[in-house]
């Protein structure tokens, strides 16, 4: 592969998927110059908050692994300088997550990471644009057949049933029970409080996942700083558990839940 500009490939692991709140726990950068020479920087980062168990399971990085690692503010300048004036950036799904998270983390230290002014090579975007991932593609992959009558409800339902049976055969390793597919259920990264997922726990506090304070202020902060907003929410169509939670915030009686471990700072 020939490149005209210096290219920095990157990936970050974090305490969760909230760009506005979550913290980086690992950064990997690979810089490739126009001659093809590679330089690598790889750092574990102490997030200053507890790493959720689901993240440890996914990444293999525990609280103990980062206990003695630098905080991002201590590593920021070195990371920033390593990326430097690289013209191009690359990675997987980095436009939606890694780059905005890095921008926010750098910004919290006073550094301006202006990634939107650079050329981005996001391999996930290229992959999804060039390889179909719809029902017809799944039917061809698992059943080796073309889906006739796609977008007919009956044809689609029959195809999904056939795919499901083939998935049990492919991934069951001889076990024909449908339950073998249970291991492929997506892990829930957010710990929602209410049935409609309007509020979720983050680092021991409840945050709204909707509205103008989405993932910005905790409920107790909103109650102190903009109680009228919560009063307005009570007039909207919300389920009873969410309404009771909002009223509890106004009454100063929010449920409490401690973080998994004490903050590192």
C-alpha positions, 0 to 999 in steps of 0.5 A, spaced: 500 500 500 502 506 497 501 512 502 502 520 500 501 522 507 503 520 514 498 515 516 496 514 524 492 508 525 489 508 532 484 504 537 482 506 544 478 502 549 474 505 554 470 505 560 464 505 556 460 508 550 458 515 552 463 519 549 461 525 553 462 521 560 466 515 559 474 515 560 480 511 556 483 505 559 488 504 553 490 507 547 494 504 541 497 508 535 501 506 529 504 511 525 506 510 518 510 514 514 511 515 506 517 510 506 513 505 509 516 505 516 512 504 522 512 507 529 508 504 535 505 507 541 501 503 546 499 505 553 494 503 558 491 509 562 488 510 569 481 512 568 480 515 575 473 511 575 471 504 576 472 499 570 465 496 569 465 488 569 462 488 562 468 492 560 473 488 563 470 481 560 470 485 553 477 488 553 481 483 559 483 490 562 481 490 570 482 496 575 488 492 577 491 493 570 491 500 570 492 502 578 499 504 576 498 507 569 498 514 568 492 518 568 490 521 561 492 528 563 499 525 564 499 522 558 496 527 553 501 531 551 506 525 549 500 522 545 498 528 542 505 529 540 506 522 537 500 523 532 502 530 531 501 533 524 499 527 521 495 528 515 491 522 515 488 518 520 485 510 520 481 505 524 475 501 525 469 505 527 473 511 529 469 517 526 463 515 531 467 513 537 474 513 538 476 520 535 470 524 538 472 520 545 480 522 544 477 529 542 474 530 548 479 527 553 484 532 549 480 538 550 479 536 557 487 537 558 487 544 554 489 540 547 485 541 541 485 535 537 482 537 530 481 531 527 475 533 522 480 537 518 484 531 516 482 525 512 479 519 515 480 512 513 475 508 517 475 501 515 468 499 518 465 504 513 468 502 507 466 494 509 459 496 510 459 500 503 462 494 499 459 488 503 452 487 504 450 485 511 442 484 509 438 478 510 439 476 503 447 476 504 445 472 511 441 467 507 447 466 502 452 466 507 449 461 511 444 457 507 448 458 500 441 460 496 439 466 493 433 469 497 427 469 492 421 474 494 425 478 499 421 483 502 415 479 502 414 478 510 413 470 509 419 469 504 423 473 509 420 469 515 422 463 512 429 465 510 430 467 517 428 460 520 432 457 515 438 461 517 437 460 525 437 452 524 444 453 520 447 457 525 445 452 530 449 447 526 455 451 524 456 454 532 453 448 536 459 444 535 454 438 535 449 440 540 443 441 536 439 445 542 437 452 540 440 455 546 447 454 544 446 461 540 445 464 547 453 465 548 452 470 542 447 475 545 450 482 545 452 484 552 449 490 555 454 496 556 449 501 559 446 499 566 439 502 565 434 504 571 427 504 568 423 500 563 424 505 557 431 506 558 430 513 559 435 513 565 442 509 566 447 508 572 454 511 570 459 511 576 454 511 581 449 516 579 443 516 574 443 520 568 438 521 563 439 518 556 434 523 552 433 530 552 438 536 553 442 534 559 443 527 555 449 524 558 451 531 561 448 532 568 446 527 573 439 527 575 441 530 582 445 536 578 439 537 574 434 537 580 439 543 583 440 547 577 434 546 573 428 543 577 423 547 572 426 542 567 424 536 571 417 539 572 416 540 565 418 532 564 413 530 569 408 533 564 410 529 558 408 521 557 413 517 561 412 510 564 411 510 572 418 508 574 421 514 570 416 519 573 417 516 580 425 517 579 424 524 577 419 526 583 424 523 587 430 527 584 425 533 586 424 531 593 432 530 594 431 522 595 434 519 589 436 511 589 443 510 591 448 505 588 456 506 589 461 505 584 464 498 583 470 500 587 472 507 589 475 512 584 482 511 583 483 519 584 
